[in-house]
């Protein structure tokens, strides 16, 4: 299922949890690992001067500088490279980070992109502290043709294998694609699949939030929908749970994942537009789950969008 | 009655070190080398507290904890995570404490004493 994994890193401690997941997955599932670092943005066309993405300084790009950056990256992941002994390739490039990550993913026919949600190392400005995901992650998750595995917190790191997968559905078309992916993963890992839906009572009609019987009727209805839409496609695979809770969807998913000891959460990412950071304080459900969850999140793109991207 | 502490760790040096600390402080000990052995030993020994490493060859600590928390008679046994892994405080959110190797024996003993008494 995964032959090639692309790990996008800034080479800073903020990506350490994502690194652990990337290396562990590459080793356990015998995949080739590409480690990509976009170190700077060109200052002007055909210029050798780039703006360092970490420091903001302008640096003159020459071979020595490149070797220095590569060396620094290798030093950062030296122990993992040695311990995991997995086939890997370091890709260094300058450019707009999300464009280069997507380009590398396309070029190398990547099956899974792994990245952290937290891109800034500055405590007071980092994405997690502002409760929004970084621009790079937003753009990659929206446009990648392969699933994107996102590690939002150190807590969402790799803790010894994948045996519990939570699939969070909102019954959208994108969720159908995400289910297919989650189920294939479940079979591959011989895991338990937890199919979960949260009934949003934060923005429904008053009658709906006032009356618990209405909510519980809806819960029964949704359980039926899950059976019809997903369980019927599981070819007799019976290691699964169906759970429907009411509340604020992203909060309930995070709570459910914690209580069911999820190793992985799979969700569809189908936000159509990218909100400016100041407006996306609460972001989409998947983005909020990424930032808050104890488990890594795999964001699966809408099939139509994947098709469109593939045709480009 | 003497309290019993179960040590789950694959490193024999750490196991010996922890055994000495606990025995010298008047606790009984039992040992499991990884998570899968851990469940058998828990059922046999019914310990009062467990010290748990995270990264082990056969079965990692979090997996062991997951199984433990499904077993009604054992799910409330307090667990102290002792690991060299970075971010170990996030691995088991119901652990009473998380210590990073190398750790201060006095800190460990204080946590043990506060949790299960002497």
HADDOCK unambig.tbl for C-alpha pairs under 7 A between the chains (distance, minus, plus):
assign (segid A and resid 154 and name CA) (segid B and resid 87 and name CA) 6.08 0.50 0.50
assign (segid A and resid 155 and name CA) (segid B and resid 87 and name CA) 6.92 0.50 0.50
assign (segid A and resid 155 and name CA) (segid B and resid 90 and name CA) 4.54 0.50 0.50
assign (segid A and resid 155 and name CA) (segid B and resid 91 and name CA) 6.23 0.50 0.50
assign (segid A and resid 159 and name CA) (segid B and resid 60 and name CA) 6.98 0.50 0.50
assign (segid A and resid 159 and name CA) (segid B and resid 62 and name CA) 6.35 0.50 0.50
assign (segid A and resid 159 and name CA) (segid B and resid 91 and name CA) 6.64 0.50 0.50
assign (segid A and resid 160 and name CA) (segid B and resid 60 and name CA) 5.12 0.50 0.50
assign (segid A and resid 261 and name CA) (segid B and resid 66 and name CA) 6.95 0.50 0.50
